[in-house]
Amino acid sequence: MEGHDADQFTRDHFFRGKLTVLQPRRGYRFSLDAPMLAGFLPLMPTTAALEVGTGCGIISLMGLALGRFRSVRAIEVQPRLCDLAVRNAGLNGYDERMQVICGDFLSMRDGLEPQALVFSNPPYFPLGRGRLSAVEEVRDARFETRLSLADFMEALASLLSGEGKACLILPALREKELMDLGVQLGLFPRRLRRVHSFAHDKPGRFLVQLERHRGDIDLLPPLVVFRSEGEYSREMESLLSGRDYDKQDSGTG
């Protein structure tokens, strides 16, 4: 990066340098949720996926690198982040497999065909809970200023194909709310994984795969982020290093 770009954005490397991502220096920067959700996605290598709220494109890029899907349409409502997602797709050689759509998901859902795989790290917090950021980009990404969980779930229910899968990550405090909404809309949990900062902590987040067919829930072992203060667990290190990417790259996966 040169000049003005370097003042606005950082250039960050993931999967041991195999992915390069531009992020705003000031504004919304993605968190550990991105590799967690990317690693949770089912292996559907012939599928065209849809991401809602792509930000700078990191989860879609990781999913492509991990071979989780063939291609992806990534929707983002914030213009600056849309531009970054486009740049990041090109920077990593995925511009033909990742289409970035700048616009409001709720407004465009009626024009989308049924989806086999949808994934999202939707706004975490309802309005009235927590302090709103003074930065609009951060506020819209973390709070339901533009998209509520109820509206998102209703739109998801109208989009998911009969055999489709939807994968989400949300705070643990919203697990019951999401499950109740899902049942009302005919979307049922089929895989569930809770995320703990430390092994003995209560879960702080959860990962869930929703489908149209009710059945037994595959409750996966908890994902523990840290083994000790400032030291990632082995599994978290694996997610951050993109070990599955290395297997795909070497032809052994």
Phi, psi and chi 1 to 4 in degrees:
 res  aa     phi    psi   chi1   chi2   chi3   chi4
   1 MET       -  150.5  -73.4 -173.8  -63.8      -
   2 GLU  -131.7  153.4  -62.5  178.7    0.9      -
   3 GLY    50.4 -121.2      -      -      -      -
   4 HIS   -60.8  -36.8 -170.9   54.9      -      -
   5 ASP   -57.8  -46.5 -109.9   12.9      -      -
   6 ALA   -64.8  -28.8      -      -      -      -
   7 ASP   -72.9  -31.8  -67.8  -22.5      -      -
   8 GLN   -91.8  -34.3  -74.6 -163.9   70.9      -
   9 PHE  -128.5  153.2  -51.9  114.9      -      -
  10 THR  -103.1  154.5   61.9      -      -      -
  11 ARG  -111.5  109.5 -177.5 -176.0  -70.3 -101.6
  12 ASP  -113.7  146.6  -57.8  -60.9      -      -
  13 HIS  -115.7  138.6  -56.4  -76.9      -      -
  14 PHE  -134.9  169.1  -59.2   91.4      -      -
  15 PHE    52.7   47.3  -71.6    6.3      -      -
  16 ARG    51.9   45.8  -73.4  180.0  -83.8 -171.2
  17 GLY    87.7   -1.7      -      -      -      -
  18 LYS   -80.5  -18.8  -66.9 -178.1  173.4   69.5
  19 LEU  -121.5  136.0  -79.1  178.7      -      -
  20 THR  -121.8  130.2  -60.1      -      -      -
  21 VAL  -132.2  128.6  179.0      -      -      -
  22 LEU   -84.8  133.8  -57.9  176.8      -      -
  23 GLN  -131.9  152.3  -67.2 -166.8   80.9      -
  24 PRO   -64.3  138.3  -17.5   30.1      -      -
  25 ARG   -66.4  -39.2  -74.2 -170.2 -179.5  -83.1
  26 ARG  -126.1  120.3  -60.2  171.0 -171.8   84.4
  27 GLY   136.6 -157.7      -      -      -      -
  28 TYR   -77.9  122.9  179.5   69.8      -      -
  29 ARG  -120.3  135.8  -64.8  174.6   62.3   85.2
  30 PHE   -71.0  163.9   63.9   82.0      -      -
  31 SER  -117.6 -168.7   65.9      -      -      -
  32 LEU   -64.2  -14.0  -68.7  176.5      -      -
  33 ASP   -57.0  -32.4  -64.6   -8.8      -      -
  34 ALA   -61.7  -57.7      -      -      -      -
  35 PRO   -65.8  -29.3   20.5  -31.8      -      -
  36 MET   -61.5  -49.4  -70.8  179.6 -164.5      -
  37 LEU   -68.7  -41.6 -177.6   54.0      -      -
  38 ALA   -58.7  -42.5      -      -      -      -
  39 GLY   -71.4  -21.4      -      -      -      -
  40 PHE   -83.3  -20.4 -178.2   75.6      -      -
  41 LEU   -60.2  142.0  -64.4  175.6      -      -
  42 PRO   -69.3  156.5   26.6  -34.3      -      -
  43 LEU   -82.6  106.1 -174.7   61.2      -      -
  44 MET  -134.5   67.8  -59.4  174.2   67.9      -
  45 PRO   -66.6  -13.3   23.2  -32.9      -      -
  46 THR  -102.8    5.2   62.5      -      -      -
  47 THR   -93.0  144.2  -62.5      -      -      -
  48 ALA   -92.9  119.3      -      -      -      -
  49 ALA  -100.6  168.9      -      -      -      -
  50 LEU  -132.3  128.4  177.4   74.6      -      -
  51 GLU  -110.5  134.8 -177.8 -176.5   10.3      -
  52 VAL  -106.1  118.5  179.3      -      -      -
  53 GLY    80.5   62.2      -      -      -      -
  54 THR   -76.0  -18.5 -164.7      -      -      -
  55 GLY    62.4 -127.5      -      -      -      -
  56 CYS   -84.3    1.9   68.5      -      -      -
  57 GLY    98.4    6.0      -      -      -      -
  58 ILE   -62.0  -43.3 -178.1   62.4      -      -
  59 ILE   -68.6  -42.1  -57.2  173.8      -      -
  60 SER   -60.5  -42.3  -77.5      -      -      -
  61 LEU   -63.8  -43.1  -69.0  168.3      -      -
  62 MET   -65.1  -41.3  -73.8 -178.5  167.2      -
  63 GLY   -61.1  -41.6      -      -      -      -
  64 LEU   -63.5  -44.9  -74.4  167.2      -      -
  65 ALA   -63.6  -33.5      -      -      -      -
  66 LEU   -83.2   -3.6  -68.2  168.2      -      -
  67 GLY    72.1   24.3      -      -      -      -
  68 ARG   -72.2  -27.5  -66.0  -65.5 -159.5 -103.6
  69 PHE  -150.9  166.2   40.1   80.2      -      -
  70 ARG   -79.4  -43.2 -177.2 -171.6   76.2 -114.0
  71 SER  -152.6  169.0   61.4      -      -      -
  72 VAL  -150.2  141.5   60.9      -      -      -
  73 ARG  -103.8  125.6  -78.0 -180.0  -67.5  178.3
  74 ALA  -116.2  115.6      -      -      -      -
  75 ILE   -96.4  136.0  -62.6  173.5      -      -
  76 GLU  -147.4  133.2  174.2   54.3   49.8      -
  77 VAL   -87.7  -21.7   70.5      -      -      -
  78 GLN   -92.6  119.3  -58.8 -167.0   59.0      -
  79 PRO   -57.3  -42.5  -26.6   35.5      -      -
  80 ARG   -63.5  -40.7 -177.7  171.5   77.1  146.1
  81 LEU   -69.7  -34.3  -67.3  178.4      -      -
  82 CYS   -57.6  -48.6  -82.2      -      -      -
  83 ASP   -60.2  -40.4  -69.0  -16.8      -      -
  84 LEU   -65.4  -41.2  -90.0 -174.0      -      -
  85 ALA   -61.2  -41.7      -      -      -      -
  86 VAL   -61.3  -46.1  170.8      -      -      -
  87 ARG   -63.4  -40.7  -68.9 -179.0   64.0 -178.5
  88 ASN   -68.3  -35.6  -75.7  -30.2      -      -
  89 ALA   -61.4  -46.3      -      -      -      -
  90 GLY   -67.1  -38.6      -      -      -      -
  91 LEU   -60.2  -31.1 -167.9   60.8      -      -
  92 ASN  -104.4    9.4  -70.0  -78.1      -      -
  93 GLY    77.1   21.1      -      -      -      -
  94 TYR  -110.8   17.9  -71.8  123.8      -      -
  95 ASP   -64.7  -21.8   40.0   -7.3      -      -
  96 GLU   -89.4  -13.7  -67.5 -172.1    0.2      -
  97 ARG  -111.6   -5.4  -65.5  172.7   59.6 -168.4
  98 MET  -129.6  110.0  179.1  174.0  167.4      -
  99 GLN  -100.5  120.2  177.8 -170.3    6.9      -
 100 VAL   -95.7  126.8  179.8      -      -      -
 101 ILE  -114.8  118.4  -56.3  171.6      -      -
 102 CYS   -92.8  114.5 -167.4      -      -      -
 103 GLY   168.5  179.1      -      -      -      -
 104 ASP   -89.0  122.8  176.1   65.2      -      -
 105 PHE   -56.7  -44.7  169.6   59.2      -      -
 106 LEU   -64.2  -33.7  -64.8  179.9      -      -
 107 SER   -74.0  -29.0  -61.6      -      -      -
 108 MET  -101.7   -4.2   66.3  178.3   63.3      -
 109 ARG   -61.5  -33.5   65.5  172.0  178.4  169.5
 110 ASP   -66.3  -20.2  -68.6  -19.8      -      -
 111 GLY   -92.1    2.1      -      -      -      -
 112 LEU   -98.9  141.1  -62.3  169.6      -      -
 113 GLU   -78.3  166.3   67.2  -84.5    9.2      -
 114 PRO   -55.3  140.4  -26.5   35.5      -      -
 115 GLN  -110.3  137.9  -59.9  -67.0  -50.2      -
 116 ALA   -85.3  -27.9      -      -      -      -
 117 LEU  -147.4  120.5  176.3   62.1      -      -
 118 VAL  -124.5  137.6 -179.2      -      -      -
 119 PHE  -139.9  154.0   57.6   94.8      -      -
 120 SER  -163.3  145.1 -178.0      -      -      -
 121 ASN  -110.3   80.2  178.6    9.9      -      -
 122 PRO   -72.2  168.1   27.3  -33.0      -      -
 123 PRO   -51.1  131.6  -27.8   36.4      -      -
 124 TYR   -73.0  -44.6 -102.4   25.0      -      -
 125 PHE  -116.1  137.3  -57.1  112.1      -      -
 126 PRO   -70.4  155.5   24.7  -31.7      -      -
 127 LEU   -62.2  141.8  -67.4  175.2      -      -
 128 GLY    95.2   -4.7      -      -      -      -
 129 ARG  -122.0  111.3  179.2  172.8  -69.8  168.1
 130 GLY    92.5  165.7      -      -      -      -
 131 ARG   -87.4  126.1  176.6 -177.9  -68.8 -178.3
 132 LEU   -70.3  135.4  -71.7  174.7      -      -
 133 SER   -68.7  146.9  171.9      -      -      -
 134 ALA   -74.3  -15.1      -      -      -      -
 135 VAL   -91.1  116.2 -179.6      -      -      -
 136 GLU   -56.3  -41.4 -178.0 -179.5   10.3      -
 137 GLU   -60.4  -42.0 -164.2  171.6  -89.0      -
 138 VAL   -71.7  -42.9  176.3      -      -      -
 139 ARG   -59.4  -45.3 -174.8  168.6   63.7 -116.8
 140 ASP   -72.0  -26.6  -72.0  -12.7      -      -
 141 ALA   -79.0  -30.2      -      -      -      -
 142 ARG  -104.9  -21.7  -68.1 -177.6  178.4  163.6
 143 PHE  -120.7  159.5  -71.3   85.0      -      -
 144 GLU   -82.3   52.4  -65.0 -178.9  -20.6      -
 145 THR   -77.0  -28.5   53.0      -      -      -
 146 ARG  -118.8  -25.9  -68.3  176.6 -177.3 -105.2
 147 LEU  -144.9  113.5 -179.7   65.1      -      -
 148 SER   -86.7  160.0   71.2      -      -      -
 149 LEU   -62.4  -40.2 -175.5   57.8      -      -
 150 ALA   -62.6  -44.9      -      -      -      -
 151 ASP   -66.3  -40.4  -72.6  -17.4      -      -
 152 PHE   -60.9  -46.6  171.2   77.3      -      -
 153 MET   -65.2  -38.5  -71.2  -69.9  -71.4      -
 154 GLU   -62.5  -43.5 -177.3 -177.8   -5.5      -
 155 ALA   -66.2  -39.7      -      -      -      -
 156 LEU   -61.3  -43.2 -176.9   61.4      -      -
 157 ALA   -61.9  -32.2      -      -      -      -
 158 SER   -79.5  -16.9   71.5      -      -      -
 159 LEU  -100.5  -31.3  -90.8  179.8      -      -
 160 LEU   -70.3  132.5 -151.7   60.5      -      -
 161 SER   -70.5  171.5   67.8      -      -      -
 162 GLY   -57.8  -36.3      -      -      -      -
 163 GLU  -105.9   14.0  -60.2  -61.0  -37.9      -
 164 GLY   -71.3  160.9      -      -      -      -
 165 LYS  -128.5  139.7  -53.8  176.2 -167.6  -57.8
 166 ALA  -124.7  128.3      -      -      -      -
 167 CYS  -119.4  130.0  -65.5      -      -      -
 168 LEU  -135.3  157.9  -47.4  173.8      -      -
 169 ILE  -129.3  132.7 -176.2  167.5      -      -
 170 LEU  -147.6  165.3  -79.0  163.0      -      -
 171 PRO   -64.9  147.2  -16.0   28.0      -      -
 172 ALA   -57.3  -32.2      -      -      -      -
 173 LEU   -67.1  -10.7   58.1   85.9      -      -
 174 ARG  -106.8    8.5  -54.0 -159.3   75.8  176.9
 175 GLU   -61.9  -49.1 -177.5  176.8  -33.6      -
 176 LYS   -63.3  -41.8 -176.3  179.9 -174.7  -56.7
 177 GLU   -58.5  -45.8  178.1 -173.7    2.5      -
 178 LEU   -66.0  -43.7  178.6  128.1      -      -
 179 MET   -62.0  -42.3  -61.1  -58.0 -174.5      -
 180 ASP   -63.7  -44.1  -70.3  -14.4      -      -
 181 LEU   -61.1  -42.4  -77.2  168.3      -      -
 182 GLY   -59.7  -47.1      -      -      -      -
 183 VAL   -60.4  -43.1  169.7      -      -      -
 184 GLN   -59.7  -32.9  -66.4  169.3   24.0      -
 185 LEU  -100.6    1.6  -65.9  163.4      -      -
 186 GLY    79.4   30.2      -      -      -      -
 187 LEU  -119.3  124.3  -63.9  175.3      -      -
 188 PHE  -121.6  142.1  -55.2   99.5      -      -
 189 PRO   -70.3  130.8   25.4  -32.8      -      -
 190 ARG  -117.4  -26.0  -60.9  -55.5  -59.3  -87.6
 191 ARG  -133.5  140.5  -77.4 -162.6  -56.9  143.3
 192 LEU  -143.6  133.3  177.9   65.7      -      -
 193 ARG  -140.6  125.2 -170.4  171.4 -158.4 -166.9
 194 ARG   -94.4  147.5  -63.3 -175.9  175.6   98.0
 195 VAL  -114.4  128.2 -179.3      -      -      -
 196 HIS  -118.3  136.4  -56.8 -113.4      -      -
 197 SER   -62.6  -48.7  -67.5      -      -      -
 198 PHE  -126.9  158.7  -65.4   92.4      -      -
 199 ALA   -55.5  -35.5      -      -      -      -
 200 HIS   -98.0    3.2  -60.2  -64.4      -      -
 201 ASP   -79.3  159.0  -74.2   -7.4      -      -
 202 LYS   -69.6  153.7  -67.7 -179.8  179.2  179.1
 203 PRO   -62.8  140.8   19.3  -29.6      -      -
 204 GLY  -103.7  -23.8      -      -      -      -
 205 ARG  -141.4  170.6  -59.3  175.3 -179.1   84.3
 206 PHE  -145.7  149.3   70.3   99.7      -      -
 207 LEU  -109.7  135.3  -66.7  147.9      -      -
 208 VAL  -141.6  142.9   65.1      -      -      -
 209 GLN  -112.5  121.7  179.0  176.3  -54.8      -
 210 LEU  -105.2  143.0  -58.2  169.2      -      -
 211 GLU  -139.6  170.1  -60.6 -179.8   17.8      -
 212 ARG   -79.6  -19.5  -69.3 -161.7  176.5  -81.5
 213 HIS   -96.9  125.5  -55.0  -68.1      -      -
 214 ARG   -72.9  139.0 -170.5 -167.4  -64.2  -92.5
 215 GLY  -173.3 -174.0      -      -      -      -
 216 ASP   -62.8  144.8  -66.1  -23.5      -      -
 217 ILE   -92.1  127.5  -58.9  175.3      -      -
 218 ASP   -82.3   98.9 -175.4    6.8      -      -
 219 LEU   -86.5  106.8 -175.8   58.7      -      -
 220 LEU   -79.2  156.4  -57.8  176.5      -      -
 221 PRO   -57.6  147.5  -21.7   32.1      -      -
 222 PRO   -58.5  146.2  -21.0   31.6      -      -
 223 LEU   -94.8  117.4  170.5   57.7      -      -
 224 VAL  -101.6  125.7  177.2      -      -      -
 225 VAL   -79.6  -45.6  178.5      -      -      -
 226 PHE  -119.2  138.6  -62.9  101.8      -      -
 227 ARG   -88.1  -27.7   68.1  176.0   86.1  178.0
 228 SER  -156.3  173.2   60.7      -      -      -
 229 GLU   -56.7  119.3 -167.1   69.5   39.5      -
 230 GLY    78.9    5.2      -      -      -      -
 231 GLU  -126.2  118.6 -175.5  179.6   10.8      -
 232 TYR   -68.1  151.7  -70.7  126.1      -      -
 233 SER   -68.6  164.5   66.7      -      -      -
 234 ARG   -61.5  -39.5  -72.1 -178.0 -179.8  177.8
 235 GLU   -68.2  -39.1 -175.3  171.9    8.7      -
 236 MET   -66.0  -39.1 -164.7   67.1 -132.0      -
 237 GLU   -60.4  -38.9  -73.6  177.8  -13.2      -
 238 SER   -64.7  -42.8  177.3      -      -      -
 239 LEU   -63.0  -39.8  -70.8  172.3      -      -
 240 LEU   -72.4  -27.4  -71.2  166.6      -      -
 241 SER   -88.8  -10.5   67.4      -      -      -
 242 GLY    66.2   46.9      -      -      -      -
 243 ARG   -57.8  -35.7 -171.6  168.1  -63.5  166.9
 244 ASP   -62.8  -32.4  -75.1  -14.1      -      -
 245 TYR   -61.8  -44.0 -178.5   98.0      -      -
 246 ASP   -60.6  -38.7  -71.0  -17.1      -      -
 247 LYS   -65.0  -43.7  -69.2  177.8 -177.5  177.5
 248 GLN   -62.7  -43.2  -63.0  -88.7  -14.4      -
 249 ASP   -64.3  -36.0 -162.0   37.8      -      -
 250 SER   -89.0   -6.1   63.7      -      -      -
 251 GLY    80.0   13.5      -      -      -      -
 252 THR  -101.5   -3.9   60.3      -      -      -
 253 GLY   -97.3      -      -      -      -      -
